[in-house]
Amino acid sequence: MDYKIEEADIMKQKLYLLAAMLFVSLPGVASAYVGPGAGLSAIGSLLALLLAIVVAFVGFFWYPIKRLIGGKKGGATIEEDTIEVEQDAVAVKEKSE
């Protein structure tokens, strides 16, 4: 029986602690003026955050999926790029001689 009493006391203490934390966290009355500069800064920050989320979505999800589905279109292959660079290097070497 004592066990049930102790458990009830602990629950009561937790409830009082929660009530005290909620009471302390309630804001009081604030008679303050927020000017247009602060409002524009808040709007700008919100827009920057939304843009960052969109860019992150495109970079991490949409673009790689698009590349997997569609493949690489119209670009030169690595072998073609390597041959072109080698030919350029030979041409530069011949000019310098």
C-alpha positions in Angstrom: 0.0 0.0 0.0 2.8 2.4 0.8 4.1 1.9 -2.8 0.9 3.3 -4.3 1.0 6.3 -1.9 4.6 7.2 -3.0 3.7 6.8 -6.6 0.8 9.2 -6.2 3.0 11.7 -4.4 5.6 11.6 -7.2 2.9 12.2 -9.8 1.5 15.1 -7.7 5.0 16.6 -7.6 5.4 16.2 -11.3 2.1 17.9 -11.9 3.0 20.8 -9.6 6.3 21.2 -11.4 4.6 21.2 -14.8 2.0 23.7 -13.6 4.8 26.0 -12.3 6.8 25.7 -15.5 3.7 26.6 -17.6 2.9 29.5 -15.3 6.4 30.9 -15.5 6.5 30.6 -19.3 3.3 32.6 -19.8 4.1 36.0 -21.3 3.1 39.1 -19.4 1.5 42.2 -21.1 3.9 43.9 -23.3 3.1 47.4 -24.5 5.7 47.6 -27.3 5.8 49.0 -30.8 7.4 46.9 -33.6 8.3 49.2 -36.4 8.3 48.5 -40.1 12.1 47.9 -40.1 11.7 44.9 -37.8 8.8 43.6 -39.8 10.6 43.9 -43.1 13.6 42.1 -41.6 11.3 39.3 -40.4 9.7 38.9 -43.8 13.1 38.9 -45.5 14.4 36.3 -43.1 11.3 34.1 -43.8 11.7 34.5 -47.5 15.4 33.6 -47.3 14.5 30.5 -45.2 11.9 29.4 -47.7 14.3 29.9 -50.6 17.0 27.9 -48.9 14.5 25.0 -48.3 13.5 25.1 -52.0 17.2 25.1 -53.1 18.0 22.2 -50.7 15.0 20.2 -52.1 16.1 20.7 -55.7 19.7 19.9 -54.9 19.2 16.9 -52.8 16.1 15.3 -54.2 14.8 16.6 -57.5 18.0 17.0 -59.5 19.5 13.6 -58.8 16.2 11.8 -59.5 15.9 13.8 -62.7 19.4 12.7 -63.8 18.6 9.1 -63.0 15.4 9.0 -64.9 16.4 11.2 -67.9 20.0 10.4 -68.1 22.6 12.9 -69.3 21.5 14.5 -72.5 23.6 16.3 -75.0 26.9 16.4 -73.1 30.2 15.0 -74.2 31.4 11.8 -72.7 34.5 11.6 -70.5 36.4 9.9 -73.3 35.6 12.7 -75.8 36.6 15.3 -73.2 39.9 13.5 -72.6 40.7 13.3 -76.3 39.9 16.9 -76.8 42.2 17.9 -73.9 45.0 15.8 -75.2 44.7 17.4 -78.7 44.8 20.8 -77.1 47.9 19.9 -75.2 49.6 18.7 -78.3 48.6 21.8 -80.2 50.0 24.1 -77.5 53.2 22.1 -77.4 53.7 22.3 -81.2 53.1 26.1 -81.0 55.7 26.6 -78.4 58.4 24.7 -80.4 
